[in-house]
Amino acid sequence: MIENVGTIDRIARIVVGLLLLSIVFIGPQTWWGLIGFGPLVTGLAGRCPGYTLLGINTCGK
Protein backbone atom coordinates (compact mmCIF):
# COMPACT_ATOMS: atom_id res chain seq x y z
CA MET A 1 0.00 0.00 0.00
CA ILE A 2 1.30 3.42 -0.97
CA GLU A 3 1.22 6.19 1.62
CA ASN A 4 -0.76 9.26 0.59
CA VAL A 5 -0.73 11.28 3.83
CA GLY A 6 2.21 13.61 4.49
CA THR A 7 3.99 14.25 7.79
CA ILE A 8 2.17 17.44 8.80
CA ASP A 9 -1.16 15.90 7.75
CA ARG A 10 -0.39 12.77 9.81
CA ILE A 11 0.46 14.78 12.92
CA ALA A 12 -2.71 16.86 12.56
CA ARG A 13 -4.84 13.73 12.12
CA ILE A 14 -3.32 12.04 15.18
CA VAL A 15 -3.81 15.14 17.36
CA VAL A 16 -7.40 15.66 16.18
CA GLY A 17 -8.16 11.97 16.64
CA LEU A 18 -6.84 11.95 20.19
CA LEU A 19 -8.72 15.14 21.03
CA LEU A 20 -11.97 13.68 19.72
CA LEU A 21 -11.40 10.43 21.60
CA SER A 22 -10.84 12.39 24.80
CA ILE A 23 -14.46 13.55 24.57
CA VAL A 24 -15.51 10.00 25.45
CA PHE A 25 -13.62 10.10 28.76
CA ILE A 26 -13.58 13.77 29.76
CA GLY A 27 -15.82 16.67 28.86
CA PRO A 28 -19.42 15.96 27.92
CA GLN A 29 -18.72 12.17 27.81
CA THR A 30 -20.71 11.46 24.67
CA TRP A 31 -20.17 8.66 22.15
CA TRP A 32 -19.57 11.22 19.41
CA GLY A 33 -15.92 11.18 20.44
CA LEU A 34 -15.55 7.77 18.81
CA ILE A 35 -15.44 9.60 15.49
CA GLY A 36 -11.81 10.25 16.48
CA PHE A 37 -10.87 6.70 15.51
CA GLY A 38 -11.06 7.65 11.81
CA PRO A 39 -8.42 10.38 11.82
CA LEU A 40 -6.30 8.50 14.36
CA VAL A 41 -6.14 5.29 12.30
CA THR A 42 -5.50 7.09 9.01
CA GLY A 43 -2.82 9.22 10.67
CA LEU A 44 -1.05 6.22 12.15
CA ALA A 45 -1.30 4.20 8.94
CA GLY A 46 -0.28 7.09 6.66
CA ARG A 47 -2.99 6.13 4.20
CA CYS A 48 -6.42 7.67 3.68
CA PRO A 49 -9.04 5.89 1.54
CA GLY A 50 -10.81 9.20 0.90
CA TYR A 51 -7.62 10.70 -0.51
CA THR A 52 -7.26 7.68 -2.80
CA LEU A 53 -10.78 8.17 -4.17
CA LEU A 54 -10.20 11.87 -4.76
CA GLY A 55 -6.65 11.47 -6.13
CA ILE A 56 -5.08 13.58 -3.37
CA ASN A 57 -1.54 12.94 -2.16
CA THR A 58 0.00 15.10 0.57
CA CYS A 59 2.97 12.78 1.02
CA GLY A 60 5.23 14.49 -1.50
CA LYS A 61 6.88 11.29 -2.71
C-alpha positions in Angstrom: 0.0 0.0 0.0 1.3 3.4 -1.0 1.2 6.2 1.6 -0.8 9.3 0.6 -0.7 11.3 3.8 2.2 13.6 4.5 4.0 14.3 7.8 2.2 17.4 8.8 -1.2 15.9 7.8 -0.4 12.8 9.8 0.5 14.8 12.9 -2.7 16.9 12.6 -4.8 13.7 12.1 -3.3 12.0 15.2 -3.8 15.1 17.4 -7.4 15.7 16.2 -8.2 12.0 16.6 -6.8 12.0 20.2 -8.7 15.1 21.0 -12.0 13.7 19.7 -11.4 10.4 21.6 -10.8 12.4 24.8 -14.5 13.5 24.6 -15.5 10.0 25.4 -13.6 10.1 28.8 -13.6 13.8 29.8 -15.8 16.7 28.9 -19.4 16.0 27.9 -18.7 12.2 27.8 -20.7 11.5 24.7 -20.2 8.7 22.2 -19.6 11.2 19.4 -15.9 11.2 20.4 -15.5 7.8 18.8 -15.4 9.6 15.5 -11.8 10.2 16.5 -10.9 6.7 15.5 -11.1 7.7 11.8 -8.4 10.4 11.8 -6.3 8.5 14.4 -6.1 5.3 12.3 -5.5 7.1 9.0 -2.8 9.2 10.7 -1.0 6.2 12.2 -1.3 4.2 8.9 -0.3 7.1 6.7 -3.0 6.1 4.2 -6.4 7.7 3.7 -9.0 5.9 1.5 -10.8 9.2 0.9 -7.6 10.7 -0.5 -7.3 7.7 -2.8 -10.8 8.2 -4.2 -10.2 11.9 -4.8 -6.7 11.5 -6.1 -5.1 13.6 -3.4 -1.5 12.9 -2.2 0.0 15.1 0.6 3.0 12.8 1.0 5.2 14.5 -1.5 6.9 11.3 -2.7 
